[in-house]
Amino acid sequence: MEAVNPTLINIIIFVLAVYVGFHVVWNVTPALHTPLMAVTNAISAIVIVGAMLATGLTEGGLAQSFGVLAVALAAVNVFGGFLVTQRMLEMFKKKDRKGGKA
């Protein structure tokens, strides 16, 4: 009996993760978007550390290229998440009235 190819298993896990992640994010109420962004930023930071470790332990050029790509995409996700969170929090600040009483 032949074992299942590990690449096929990884692709299946990736597709399932995309499907579950899509449904989880799109079914969140608007009041929870800011905490959700904070949690995804923390998860992306963990992904960066894992991708750096995995990249450093690989020997193949293709695997290292994918590791560098994973680090870059996770870094973009972290910085973009912080920018979106900052913009969302600014929406809740009280606006100053011009020329009026404070």
N, CA, C and O atoms as a printed pandas DataFrame, in Angstrom:
     atom_number atom_name residue_name chain_id  residue_number  x_coord  y_coord  z_coord
0              1         N          MET        A               1    0.846   -1.182    0.000
1              2        CA          MET        A               1    0.000    0.000    0.000
2              3         C          MET        A               1    0.888    1.242    0.000
3              4         O          MET        A               1    1.813    1.363    0.803
4              5         N          GLU        A               2    0.591    2.149   -0.907
5              6        CA          GLU        A               2    1.401    3.361   -1.042
6              7         C          GLU        A               2    0.896    4.458   -0.115
7              8         O          GLU        A               2   -0.306    4.596    0.113
8              9         N          ALA        A               3    1.823    5.224    0.407
9             10        CA          ALA        A               3    1.459    6.348    1.262
10            11         C          ALA        A               3    0.995    7.519    0.400
11            12         O          ALA        A               3    1.370    7.636   -0.767
12            13         N          VAL        A               4    0.182    8.373    0.987
13            14        CA          VAL        A               4   -0.315    9.558    0.278
14            15         C          VAL        A               4    0.808   10.583    0.201
15            16         O          VAL        A               4    1.559   10.771    1.158
16            17         N          ASN        A               5    0.912   11.235   -0.931
17            18        CA          ASN        A               5    1.944   12.239   -1.148
18            19         C          ASN        A               5    1.771   13.389   -0.153
19            20         O          ASN        A               5    0.675   13.940   -0.057
20            21         N          PRO        A               6    2.813   13.769    0.589
21            22        CA          PRO        A               6    2.695   14.862    1.565
22            23         C          PRO        A               6    2.307   16.201    0.927
23            24         O          PRO        A               6    1.657   17.027    1.568
24            25         N          THR        A               7    2.702   16.416   -0.326
25            26        CA          THR        A               7    2.329   17.661   -0.996
26            27         C          THR        A               7    0.821   17.734   -1.174
27            28         O          THR        A               7    0.232   18.801   -1.007
28            29         N          LEU        A               8    0.195   16.628   -1.507
29            30        CA          LEU        A               8   -1.253   16.592   -1.653
30            31         C          LEU        A               8   -1.944   16.885   -0.324
31            32         O          LEU        A               8   -2.940   17.608   -0.285
32            33         N          ILE        A               9   -1.424   16.336    0.745
33            34        CA          ILE        A               9   -1.989   16.604    2.074
34            35         C          ILE        A               9   -1.852   18.084    2.421
35            36         O          ILE        A               9   -2.788   18.680    2.956
36            37         N          ASN        A              10   -0.707   18.681    2.126
37            38        CA          ASN        A              10   -0.506   20.103    2.400
38            39         C          ASN        A              10   -1.447   20.974    1.583
39            40         O          ASN        A              10   -1.955   21.977    2.084
40            41         N          ILE        A              11   -1.684   20.601    0.329
41            42        CA          ILE        A              11   -2.614   21.367   -0.507
42            43         C          ILE        A              11   -4.033   21.269    0.033
43            44         O          ILE        A              11   -4.756   22.265    0.060
44            45         N          ILE        A              12   -4.434   20.092    0.458
45            46        CA          ILE        A              12   -5.772   19.917    1.036
46            47         C          ILE        A              12   -5.927   20.753    2.300
47            48         O          ILE        A              12   -6.955   21.403    2.491
48            49         N          ILE        A              13   -4.916   20.742    3.164
49            50        CA          ILE        A              13   -4.967   21.547    4.395
50            51         C          ILE        A              13   -5.046   23.026    4.055
51            52         O          ILE        A              13   -5.792   23.766    4.696
52            53         N          PHE        A              14   -4.293   23.465    3.062
53            54        CA          PHE        A              14   -4.311   24.875    2.655
54            55         C          PHE        A              14   -5.695   25.274    2.147
55            56         O          PHE        A              14   -6.215   26.322    2.528
56            57         N          VAL        A              15   -6.287   24.459    1.302
57            58        CA          VAL        A              15   -7.614   24.770    0.760
58            59         C          VAL        A              15   -8.650   24.818    1.881
59            60         O          VAL        A              15   -9.485   25.722    1.909
60            61         N          LEU        A              16   -8.606   23.874    2.788
61            62        CA          LEU        A              16   -9.540   23.884    3.916
62            63         C          LEU        A              16   -9.341   25.102    4.812
63            64         O          LEU        A              16  -10.311   25.676    5.306
64            65         N          ALA        A              17   -8.083   25.500    5.024
65            66        CA          ALA        A              17   -7.804   26.679    5.847
66            67         C          ALA        A              17   -8.335   27.948    5.188
67            68         O          ALA        A              17   -8.874   28.824    5.865
68            69         N          VAL        A              18   -8.183   28.047    3.867
69            70        CA          VAL        A              18   -8.719   29.204    3.143
70            71         C          VAL        A              18  -10.236   29.233    3.265
71            72         O          VAL        A              18  -10.814   30.289    3.522
72            73         N          TYR        A              19  -10.878   28.104    3.087
73            74        CA          TYR        A              19  -12.341   28.021    3.164
74            75         C          TYR        A              19  -12.845   28.412    4.555
75            76         O          TYR        A              19  -13.747   29.240    4.681
76            77         N          VAL        A              20  -12.266   27.820    5.586
77            78        CA          VAL        A              20  -12.690   28.124    6.952
78            79         C          VAL        A              20  -12.383   29.578    7.306
79            80         O          VAL        A              20  -13.214   30.257    7.910
80            81         N          GLY        A              21  -11.203   30.056    6.938
81            82        CA          GLY        A              21  -10.840   31.438    7.226
82            83         C          GLY        A              21  -11.765   32.427    6.553
83            84         O          GLY        A              21  -12.139   33.431    7.159
84            85         N          PHE        A              22  -12.142   32.167    5.312
85            86        CA          PHE        A              22  -13.062   33.043    4.589
86            87         C          PHE        A              22  -14.395   33.140    5.320
87            88         O          PHE        A              22  -14.919   34.237    5.514
88            89         N          HIS        A              23  -14.939   32.013    5.722
89            90        CA          HIS        A              23  -16.239   32.017    6.387
90            91         C          HIS        A              23  -16.169   32.614    7.791
91            92         O          HIS        A              23  -17.120   33.255    8.238
92            93         N          VAL        A              24  -15.082   32.413    8.470
93            94        CA          VAL        A              24  -14.944   32.991    9.809
94            95         C          VAL        A              24  -14.857   34.508    9.740
95            96         O          VAL        A              24  -15.516   35.204   10.513
96            97         N          VAL        A              25  -14.052   35.023    8.824
97            98        CA          VAL        A              25  -13.862   36.481    8.742
98            99         C          VAL        A              25  -15.121   37.175    8.246
99           100         O          VAL        A              25  -15.477   38.226    8.778
100          101         N          TRP        A              26  -15.800   36.634    7.259
101          102        CA          TRP        A              26  -16.967   37.305    6.694
102          103         C          TRP        A              26  -18.206   37.190    7.558
103          104         O          TRP        A              26  -19.179   37.900    7.304
104          105         N          ASN        A              27  -18.223   36.334    8.563
105          106        CA          ASN        A              27  -19.384   36.206    9.435
106          107         C          ASN        A              27  -19.191   36.891   10.778
107          108         O          ASN        A              27  -19.983   36.685   11.698
108          109         N          VAL        A              28  -18.154   37.698   10.902
109          110        CA          VAL        A              28  -17.901   38.421   12.152
110          111         C          VAL        A              28  -18.718   39.709   12.158
111          112         O          VAL        A              28  -18.786   40.411   11.150
112          113         N          THR        A              29  -19.337   40.015   13.299
113          114        CA          THR        A              29  -20.096   41.258   13.410
114          115         C          THR        A              29  -19.141   42.447   13.384
115          116         O          THR        A              29  -17.994   42.317   13.813
116          117         N          PRO        A              30  -19.589   43.607   12.888
117          118        CA          PRO        A              30  -18.697   44.769   12.780
118          119         C          PRO        A              30  -18.064   45.204   14.108
119          120         O          PRO        A              30  -16.960   45.750   14.113
120          121         N          ALA        A              31  -18.748   44.968   15.223
121          122        CA          ALA        A              31  -18.203   45.372   16.523
122          123         C          ALA        A              31  -16.954   44.587   16.905
123          124         O          ALA        A              31  -16.173   45.032   17.746
124          125         N          LEU        A              32  -16.763   43.436   16.300
125          126        CA          LEU        A              32  -15.620   42.593   16.654
126          127         C          LEU        A              32  -14.460   42.703   15.680
127          128         O          LEU        A              32  -13.472   41.985   15.830
128          129         N          HIS        A              33  -14.548   43.581   14.685
129          130        CA          HIS        A              33  -13.480   43.658   13.697
130          131         C          HIS        A              33  -12.155   44.119   14.292
131          132         O          HIS        A              33  -11.108   43.578   13.936
132          133         N          THR        A              34  -12.171   45.108   15.195
133          134        CA          THR        A              34  -10.922   45.590   15.782
134          135         C          THR        A              34  -10.231   44.510   16.619
135          136         O          THR        A              34   -9.031   44.298   16.447
136          137         N          PRO        A              35  -10.948   43.811   17.528
137          138        CA          PRO        A              35  -10.274   42.718   18.243
138          139         C          PRO        A              35   -9.809   41.597   17.310
139          140         O          PRO        A              35   -8.769   40.980   17.543
140          141         N          LEU        A              36  -10.578   41.340   16.266
141          142        CA          LEU        A              36  -10.181   40.308   15.314
142          143         C          LEU        A              36   -8.890   40.695   14.617
143          144         O          LEU        A              36   -8.021   39.849   14.409
144          145         N          MET        A              37   -8.753   41.969   14.251
145          146        CA          MET        A              37   -7.528   42.435   13.609
146          147         C          MET        A              37   -6.334   42.280   14.551
147          148         O          MET        A              37   -5.246   41.900   14.119
148          149         N          ALA        A              38   -6.535   42.573   15.827
149          150        CA          ALA        A              38   -5.442   42.440   16.783
150          151         C          ALA        A              38   -4.989   40.982   16.896
151          152         O          ALA        A              38   -3.794   40.701   16.978
152          153         N          VAL        A              39   -5.943   40.071   16.901
153          154        CA          VAL        A              39   -5.606   38.649   17.004
154          155         C          VAL        A              39   -4.905   38.177   15.732
155          156         O          VAL        A              39   -3.937   37.420   15.809
156          157         N          THR        A              40   -5.379   38.613   14.564
157          158        CA          THR        A              40   -4.732   38.180   13.330
158          159         C          THR        A              40   -3.336   38.762   13.202
159          160         O          THR        A              40   -2.463   38.137   12.600
160          161         N          ASN        A              41   -3.107   39.947   13.756
161          162        CA          ASN        A              41   -1.754   40.494   13.764
162          163         C          ASN        A              41   -0.831   39.629   14.620
163          164         O          ASN        A              41    0.316   39.382   14.247
164          165         N          ALA        A              42   -1.327   39.177   15.751
165          166        CA          ALA        A              42   -0.515   38.313   16.609
166          167         C          ALA        A              42   -0.235   36.975   15.924
167          168         O          ALA        A              42    0.877   36.454   16.009
168          169         N          ILE        A              43   -1.235   36.423   15.252
169          170        CA          ILE        A              43   -1.041   35.154   14.544
170          171         C          ILE        A              43   -0.037   35.335   13.410
171          172         O          ILE        A              43    0.810   34.471   13.188
172          173         N          SER        A              44   -0.128   36.459   12.689
173          174        CA          SER        A              44    0.809   36.707   11.593
174          175         C          SER        A              44    2.233   36.867   12.110
175          176         O          SER        A              44    3.184   36.473   11.436
176          177         N          ALA        A              45    2.385   37.438   13.292
177          178        CA          ALA        A              45    3.723   37.548   13.881
178          179         C          ALA        A              45    4.285   36.167   14.188
179          180         O          ALA        A              45    5.477   35.924   14.004
180          181         N          ILE        A              46    3.429   35.262   14.653
181          182        CA          ILE        A              46    3.874   33.893   14.916
182          183         C          ILE        A              46    4.227   33.197   13.597
183          184         O          ILE        A              46    5.177   32.417   13.531
184          185         N          VAL        A              47    3.451   33.489   12.549
185          186        CA          VAL        A              47    3.734   32.908   11.229
186          187         C          VAL        A              47    5.093   33.379   10.725
187          188         O          VAL        A              47    5.830   32.606   10.113
188          189         N          ILE        A              48    5.430   34.643   10.977
189          190        CA          ILE        A              48    6.739   35.162   10.551
190          191         C          ILE        A              48    7.862   34.385   11.223
191          192         O          ILE        A              48    8.826   33.986   10.569
192          193         N          VAL        A              49    7.738   34.172   12.517
193          194        CA          VAL        A              49    8.774   33.437   13.247
194          195         C          VAL        A              49    8.877   32.002   12.713
195          196         O          VAL        A              49    9.979   31.500   12.489
196          197         N          GLY        A              50    7.730   31.344   12.511
197          198        CA          GLY        A              50    7.733   29.982   11.989
198          199         C          GLY        A              50    8.310   29.903   10.588
199          200         O          GLY        A              50    9.048   28.972   10.266
200          201         N          ALA        A              51    7.972   30.887    9.747
201          202        CA          ALA        A              51    8.491   30.895    8.377
202          203         C          ALA        A              51   10.001   31.119    8.366
203          204         O          ALA        A              51   10.712   30.523    7.556
204          205         N          MET        A              52   10.491   31.972    9.259
205          206        CA          MET        A              52   11.942   32.186    9.323
206          207         C          MET        A              52   12.661   30.925    9.782
207          208         O          MET        A              52   13.716   30.576    9.251
208          209         N          LEU        A              53   12.086   30.240   10.774
209          210        CA          LEU        A              53   12.691   28.991   11.244
210          211         C          LEU        A              53   12.665   27.928   10.150
211          212         O          LEU        A              53   13.659   27.239    9.922
212          213         N          ALA        A              54   11.524   27.800    9.475
213          214        CA          ALA        A              54   11.412   26.796    8.418
214          215         C          ALA        A              54   12.345   27.115    7.256
215          216         O          ALA        A              54   12.935   26.207    6.670
216          217         N          THR        A              55   12.484   28.385    6.922
217          218        CA          THR        A              55   13.371   28.778    5.834
218          219         C          THR        A              55   14.823   28.482    6.184
219          220         O          THR        A              55   15.590   28.024    5.337
220          221         N          GLY        A              56   15.194   28.742    7.418
221          222        CA          GLY        A              56   16.572   28.497    7.835
222          223         C          GLY        A              56   16.936   27.025    7.895
223          224         O          GLY        A              56   18.108   26.672    7.766
224          225         N          LEU        A              57   15.947   26.159    8.089
225          226        CA          LEU        A              57   16.224   24.726    8.227
226          227         C          LEU        A              57   16.155   23.971    6.903
227          228         O          LEU        A              57   16.527   22.799    6.844
228          229         N          THR        A              58   15.685   24.622    5.843
229          230        CA          THR        A              58   15.578   23.930    4.560
230          231         C          THR        A              58   16.890   23.998    3.796
231          232         O          THR        A              58   17.723   24.871    4.035
232          233         N          GLU        A              59   17.057   23.053    2.864
233          234        CA          GLU        A              59   18.276   23.009    2.067
234          235         C          GLU        A              59   18.029   23.315    0.601
235          236         O          GLU        A              59   18.947   23.729   -0.106
236          237         N          GLY        A              60   16.811   23.119    0.139
237          238        CA          GLY        A              60   16.513   23.324   -1.277
238          239         C          GLY        A              60   16.265   24.790   -1.596
239          240         O          GLY        A              60   15.765   25.544   -0.761
240          241         N          GLY        A              61   16.615   25.179   -2.801
241          242        CA          GLY        A              61   16.433   26.567   -3.215
242          243         C          GLY        A              61   14.973   26.952   -3.342
243          244         O          GLY        A              61   14.589   28.066   -2.985
244          245         N          LEU        A              62   14.145   26.030   -3.854
245          246        CA          LEU        A              62   12.721   26.311   -4.007
246          247         C          LEU        A              62   12.055   26.484   -2.642
247          248         O          LEU        A              62   11.240   27.387   -2.457
248          249         N          ALA        A              63   12.398   25.629   -1.700
249          250        CA          ALA        A              63   11.826   25.716   -0.359
250          251         C          ALA        A              63   12.234   27.020    0.323
251          252         O          ALA        A              63   11.422   27.646    1.004
252          253         N          GLN        A              64   13.482   27.426    0.143
253          254        CA          GLN        A              64   13.924   28.684    0.727
254          255         C          GLN        A              64   13.226   29.876    0.076
255          256         O          GLN        A              64   12.914   30.859    0.748
256          257         N          SER        A              65   12.984   29.790   -1.219
257          258        CA          SER        A              65   12.264   30.869   -1.910
258          259         C          SER        A              65   10.846   31.001   -1.373
259          260         O          SER        A              65   10.368   32.110   -1.130
260          261         N          PHE        A              66   10.171   29.862   -1.189
261          262        CA          PHE        A              66    8.833   29.905   -0.620
262          263         C          PHE        A              66    8.858   30.405    0.821
263          264         O          PHE        A              66    7.932   31.093    1.251
264          265         N          GLY        A              67    9.889   30.073    1.561
265          266        CA          GLY        A              67   10.013   30.573    2.932
266          267         C          GLY        A              67   10.178   32.076    2.979
267          268         O          GLY        A              67    9.562   32.749    3.806
268          269         N          VAL        A              68   11.018   32.610    2.087
269          270        CA          VAL        A              68   11.199   34.064    2.020
270          271         C          VAL        A              68    9.896   34.737    1.611
271          272         O          VAL        A              68    9.550   35.793    2.141
272          273         N          LEU        A              69    9.168   34.132    0.667
273          274        CA          LEU        A              69    7.873   34.667    0.246
274          275         C          LEU        A              69    6.882   34.651    1.405
275          276         O          LEU        A              69    6.122   35.603    1.587
276          277         N          ALA        A              70    6.886   33.575    2.189
277          278        CA          ALA        A              70    5.995   33.484    3.353
278          279         C          ALA        A              70    6.316   34.566    4.379
279          280         O          ALA        A              70    5.408   35.176    4.945
280          281         N          VAL        A              71    7.596   34.805    4.619
281          282        CA          VAL        A              71    7.988   35.861    5.561
282          283         C          VAL        A              71    7.533   37.220    5.043
283          284         O          VAL        A              71    7.000   38.024    5.807
284          285         N          ALA        A              72    7.736   37.483    3.761
285          286        CA          ALA        A              72    7.362   38.776    3.185
286          287         C          ALA        A              72    5.850   38.990    3.246
287          288         O          ALA        A              72    5.395   40.068    3.629
288          289         N          LEU        A              73    5.076   37.982    2.876
289          290        CA          LEU        A              73    3.623   38.132    2.898
290          291         C          LEU        A              73    3.086   38.288    4.319
291          292         O          LEU        A              73    2.164   39.071    4.547
292          293         N          ALA        A              74    3.645   37.560    5.263
293          294        CA          ALA        A              74    3.205   37.702    6.652
294          295         C          ALA        A              74    3.579   39.083    7.201
295          296         O          ALA        A              74    2.825   39.664    7.982
296          297         N          ALA        A              75    4.732   39.605    6.799
297          298        CA          ALA        A              75    5.131   40.947    7.252
298          299         C          ALA        A              75    4.191   42.006    6.683
299          300         O          ALA        A              75    3.803   42.937    7.388
300          301         N          VAL        A              76    3.828   41.866    5.418
301          302        CA          VAL        A              76    2.864   42.800    4.824
302          303         C          VAL        A              76    1.534   42.715    5.566
303          304         O          VAL        A              76    0.891   43.736    5.812
304          305         N          ASN        A              77    1.125   41.509    5.918
305          306        CA          ASN        A              77   -0.125   41.320    6.648
306          307         C          ASN        A              77   -0.080   41.981    8.021
307          308         O          ASN        A              77   -1.055   42.602    8.443
308          309         N          VAL        A              78    1.042   41.853    8.718
309          310        CA          VAL        A              78    1.166   42.464   10.047
310          311         C          VAL        A              78    1.112   43.988    9.947
311          312         O          VAL        A              78    0.335   44.627   10.657
312          313         N          PHE        A              79    1.928   44.572    9.075
313          314        CA          PHE        A              79    1.960   46.029    8.971
314          315         C          PHE        A              79    0.646   46.582    8.438
315          316         O          PHE        A              79    0.174   47.617    8.908
316          317         N          GLY        A              80    0.052   45.904    7.465
317          318        CA          GLY        A              80   -1.252   46.335    6.964
318          319         C          GLY        A              80   -2.320   46.225    8.035
319          320         O          GLY        A              80   -3.194   47.086    8.138
320          321         N          GLY        A              81   -2.254   45.168    8.832
321          322        CA          GLY        A              81   -3.221   45.006    9.917
322          323         C          GLY        A              81   -3.117   46.103   10.952
323          324         O          GLY        A              81   -4.132   46.585   11.453
324          325         N          PHE        A              82   -1.885   46.506   11.280
325          326        CA          PHE        A              82   -1.726   47.608   12.228
326          327         C          PHE        A              82   -2.265   48.912   11.660
327          328         O          PHE        A              82   -2.867   49.702   12.388
328          329         N          LEU        A              83   -2.057   49.146   10.367
329          330        CA          LEU        A              83   -2.581   50.362    9.747
330          331         C          LEU        A              83   -4.111   50.373    9.740
331          332         O          LEU        A              83   -4.728   51.395   10.040
332          333         N          VAL        A              84   -4.715   49.244    9.401
333          334        CA          VAL        A              84   -6.177   49.161    9.389
334          335         C          VAL        A              84   -6.730   49.324   10.802
335          336         O          VAL        A              84   -7.725   50.021   11.001
336          337         N          THR        A              85   -6.098   48.691   11.776
337          338        CA          THR        A              85   -6.556   48.818   13.162
338          339         C          THR        A              85   -6.461   50.258   13.636
339          340         O          THR        A              85   -7.370   50.747   14.307
340          341         N          GLN        A              86   -5.375   50.946   13.297
341          342        CA          GLN        A              86   -5.223   52.348   13.684
342          343         C          GLN        A              86   -6.325   53.203   13.057
343          344         O          GLN        A              86   -6.899   54.062   13.726
344          345         N          ARG        A              87   -6.618   52.976   11.794
345          346        CA          ARG        A              87   -7.674   53.746   11.126
346          347         C          ARG        A              87   -9.038   53.457   11.731
347          348         O          ARG        A              87   -9.867   54.358   11.859
348          349         N          MET        A              88   -9.272   52.204   12.105
349          350        CA          MET        A              88  -10.557   51.850   12.715
350          351         C          MET        A              88  -10.702   52.501   14.087
351          352         O          MET        A              88  -11.785   52.967   14.441
352          353         N          LEU        A              89   -9.621   52.538   14.859
353          354        CA          LEU        A              89   -9.686   53.154   16.185
354          355         C          LEU        A              89   -9.862   54.667   16.092
355          356         O          LEU        A              89  -10.469   55.270   16.976
356          357         N          GLU        A              90   -9.341   55.289   15.034
357          358        CA          GLU        A              90   -9.520   56.721   14.853
358          359         C          GLU        A              90  -10.971   57.081   14.576
359          360         O          GLU        A              90  -11.383   58.211   14.837
360          361         N          MET        A              91  -11.743   56.155   14.059
361          362        CA          MET        A              91  -13.160   56.417   13.800
362          363         C          MET        A              91  -13.935   56.602   15.098
363          364         O          MET        A              91  -14.980   57.252   15.099
364          365         N          PHE        A              92  -13.445   56.046   16.202
365          366        CA          PHE        A              92  -14.151   56.129   17.467
366          367         C          PHE        A              92  -13.756   57.344   18.299
367          368         O          PHE        A              92  -14.351   57.592   19.348
368          369         N          LYS        A              93  -12.760   58.104   17.847
369          370        CA          LYS        A              93  -12.349   59.296   18.579
370          371         C          LYS        A              93  -13.370   60.401   18.383
371          372         O          LYS        A              93  -13.997   60.513   17.330
372          373         N          LYS        A              94  -13.523   61.215   19.417
373          374        CA          LYS        A              94  -14.424   62.359   19.319
374          375         C          LYS        A              94  -13.755   63.442   18.486
375          376         O          LYS        A              94  -12.557   63.697   18.605
376          377         N          LYS        A              95  -14.556   64.066   17.648
377          378        CA          LYS        A              95  -14.030   65.126   16.791
378          379         C          LYS        A              95  -14.158   66.467   17.506
379          380         O          LYS        A              95  -15.153   66.740   18.178
380          381         N          ASP        A              96  -13.123   67.299   17.344
381          382        CA          ASP        A              96  -13.158   68.636   17.937
382          383         C          ASP        A              96  -14.041   69.545   17.105
383          384         O          ASP        A              96  -14.062   69.464   15.877
384          385         N          ARG        A              97  -14.791   70.436   17.815
385          386        CA          ARG        A              97  -15.615   71.390   17.095
386          387         C          ARG        A              97  -14.781   72.605   16.769
387          388         O          ARG        A              97  -13.999   73.071   17.598
388          389         N          LYS        A              98  -14.944   73.124   15.555
389          390        CA          LYS        A              98  -14.160   74.289   15.125
390          391         C          LYS        A              98  -14.789   75.568   15.671
391          392         O          LYS        A              98  -15.984   75.810   15.501
392          393         N          GLY        A              99  -13.971   76.375   16.322
393          394        CA          GLY        A              99  -14.389   77.692   16.798
394          395         C          GLY        A              99  -15.478   77.623   17.867
395          396         O          GLY        A              99  -16.026   78.657   18.250
396          397         N          GLY        A             100  -15.784   76.486   18.328
397          398        CA          GLY        A             100  -16.850   76.345   19.329
398          399         C          GLY        A             100  -16.276   76.092   20.697
399          400         O          GLY        A             100  -15.075   76.203   20.941
400          401         N          LYS        A             101  -17.176   75.751   21.565
401          402        CA          LYS        A             101  -16.764   75.444   22.944
402          403         C          LYS        A             101  -16.273   74.000   23.002
403          404         O          LYS        A             101  -16.808   73.119   22.328
404          405         N          ALA        A             102  -15.261   73.779   23.806
405          406        CA          ALA        A             102  -14.685   72.450   23.910
406          407         C          ALA        A             102  -15.422   71.578   24.874
407          408         O          ALA        A             102  -15.050   70.421   25.068
